[in-house]
Structure formats: C-alpha cells, structure tokens
C-alpha cells in the first residue's frame, strides 16, 4: 500500500522536456509536413468532385469524369482507370507500406484530431475511445463543461465530414441548396435522413472507434499484407546504440498507436507517421547526435554500396512488373479521354410496318455531357422525297435524351437500300449510324 502511494506521488511530479540544444530551436521534421499533407488531402477530397474531375451521378448510376458521363462502353476509360489504380496501389503497398495511413488517410486524420482534443480537454493521458480499457480521465478536468465542449466539437466535425461525400454525388450548387435548406428538384427527398445517419456514424467513429478501425477493420491494411516485405518502408532501430535507450521511452510515449517503435516488424500497426523519429531526434539533439530511429527501405548487407544505390535497386526490382501496368493504365485512360464520344446515336425499328418491310425508324439521341447542346440530323443515301424526319435540329439538356422519327415512303421500288443517319454538333463532332432498309 505504501509503495502504491509512493509511485502515485512520483507520477504527479511535472517533467519538462527541454527542446533546445546548442542555441538552436528543436522542431519536428516530419510532423508539420504530415499535417500539411493531411490538410491538402482533405482539400483535394472536396476539390476533386466539386471541380467535376470525378464524381458519381446517382440519377443515372454512372461515373462522371471532367463533366463527362462514363458508360461501360467507354472501355479505354473504365479499364484504364481501374488498371492504373490497382497497379498504383500495389506499387505503393510494396514500397511505401503504411505511409498512406499516417500521412493521408482521412480516418487517421480524424482520429488524431479527436485524440489531441480529448487530451486537451480531459487530460494528457485521458482515454475514452474503444481500446478495451476503462475510460480514463484526469480528475482535475473531469467537468461537465469539458465533456460538453468535447461533444459539441465532435458533433461539429461529424457534420462537416458528413458533407464531403455529398460532393461525390451532387454538384456544388446542389450541395449549397442542401446546406441552406433551399428547394431543389435535384435533391433526393430522403437526403436529410441519409445525411443524419452519416453524421451519427462519423460521430461514433470520432468519439469512440478512432484507431480501433485501423487496427482491426481497415481493408487497406489487409490488402497491404499481401505485398509488404522487409524491403518496404518502415521505422528502423539502431540496435548497436541500444544502451542509450535503457532509461528512456520517449518514442513509445509519442506513439499514438501504442507501439514500441524499437520493436517494429513486417506486419504490425505502425503507420510510418514519423512521430517517434522526431521524438528520438529531439532527445538526442542535446548531445549533437542523431536519434536511434529512422525511416529505412531495406536492410543494408553490403556496406560498400551506398544507401541510395541500394534503395534504387530495390525500387527498380519492385517497379519492374508493376510500372508497365501503371503506364498502360494511364495511357488507356488518356486515350479514352481523347477519343471520348460525347453523344450517342442509335437507330432502331419503330412500330410502323407494311407487310414484311419497316416503314419507320426511331433515332435515339443521348447527350453524355453535363451541359445543354443542339444536334443536327441528316439522312444520307436516300433520294429526296422518299423519307421524312420529325425534326432536323434537336436541343438536348444536360445528359438528356430525345427521340426522332424517320418515316420512309411505301412506294419505293423493291430492293435493299443502304443509308446513313448522320448527327453533328456545334463542337465539330459527327456521328454516323448505318442502316439497311428493305422495300417490298
């Protein structure tokens, strides 16, 4: 009992870490870069759909790239995009490992922010997330006001993050109508309920789940285990200087994943954030020597070969079979954009028939662009006076569809007539659909 009181008294003694050495301020080499990249990723997560670079059209159940509606028939675009993404992910898995998790993943960004805010309001060692431990709060900060501020902050963050997915399904003007409670025919009637459910889910994630998701449910981590090797980027420990760590655990305390950076393995929960490296460097800067932790891509076995040379060989080996697929996917995607057909023309039989011969055709026109346009229709190959178009100029709304009727006279001489329905637009696009007409 006496020993327990003794250790509790010692734990209350404030410890201050000196962050200056040789008159120079000590800063975190990786943290500010990581924070900048995390903010950039969140900005891009909104900018990409808002700018029309990529989003999903729920009404048409289609992808949209650069304000172009993508169909499965756009083979080069669809195949190129998936091939590029899949091969790029494999390349990133095998080289950078968990860097995406620590530097770019929105889930980790939210979890880190929630941890920092919890520690600020409820104590440095407070723990309220789903970790399997009992809730831990500093006695001096266990106040209703602090809990209220924490809950309101989490709710505000959840409401903000729940808006981001909307940009992937609606244009910015529609999202603005949703935020300002304006009437908009493009909004789904149940969208407010869907948004409310998303807010609840994200709130629970921020308040309780946090890094529990990263450890046990993240698909990225499961896939990465198929490609991660000992040559994948990781935190390496200089065991030859292990005596300097005998009475120090600063790197362990700085790890918000609760790992010991000195004992990392190929498959662990380390997300390569670099916080432990910064912590170790700060502790050793007083002696003017680097820390014992560093980022490493491979174990150096040949000391006569430079580190850069070793890394270059390792990268080249792993890129040897993935890089061609990355280039092929990117090339197919670019070619798909270049050869993209913005309008679609189909000519089919109408329900107008005389005996065994068809006397009418339906011309279906589709605009795959997200702006209005006007198309001009002509029939080539049939004599004048032998056919009639219901309209020669058709105005199509954004991603709109229209149909025309083409009627052919009954008294054409017996035989097969080949003609072409030509459709043109003001942007110099032309499309042709060949037809063979039989007349009895």
Number of C-alpha atoms within 10 A of each C-alpha: 5 6 8 8 10 10 10 10 10 9 10 8 8 7 7 6 9 11 13 14 15 10 6 9 10 17 14 14 15 15 16 11 11 18 15 12 14 21 15 12 17 16 12 13 16 17 15 16 25 21 16 20 13 20 25 21 16 12 10 9 12 15 19 22 19 16 18 23 23 23 14 11 8 16 15 20 26 18 16 23 20 15 20 22 15 16 21 17 19 22 21 20 24 22 23 18 27 26 19 18 21 21 24 21 15 18 18 21 21 21 23 18 15 22 22 15 17 23 18 15 20 23 18 14 12 20 19 18 23 16 13 8 9 10 11 14 19 15 10 8 16 15 13 9 11 15 15 12 13 19 15 12 15 22 19 14 18 23 18 12 18 20 17 18 15 21 24 22 21 21 18 17 12 19 21 14 14 18 11 9 10 12 10 14 8 12 15 12 10 8 12 14 10 12 16 14 13 18 21 15 14 24 22 16 22 24 22 17 17 24 24 17 15 19 14 11 11 14 10 14 21 12 13 18 15 11 15 22 19 15 19 21 22 27 22 20 19 11 12 8 11 11 9 12 14 8 7 12 14 16 22 18 14 19 19 16 16 11 17 16 23 19 10 15 14 15 12 13 18 25 20 21 22 25 21 27 27 21 22 22 23 26 22 15 17 15 11 12 11 15 21 21 21 17 13 17 21 17 12 13 8 9 8 7 10 11 16 9 10 18 17 11 12 17 17 12 11 15 19 11 12 17 17 13 19 24 16 16 25 21 17 21 23 16 14 19 16 10 12 16 17 17 21 15 16 15 20 13 14 15 10 14 13 11 9 9 13 19 21 22 21 19 21 15 21 19 25 24 22 17 13 13 18 14 20 15 21 14 20 14 12 14 9 9 8 12 15 15 18 12 13 13 16 16 14 19 17 14 19 16 15 13 16 18 18 21 18 20 12 15 9 13 10 9 10 12 14 13 16 17 19 16 21 17 17 10 9 6 12 15 17 18 15 14 15 10 16 16 20 14
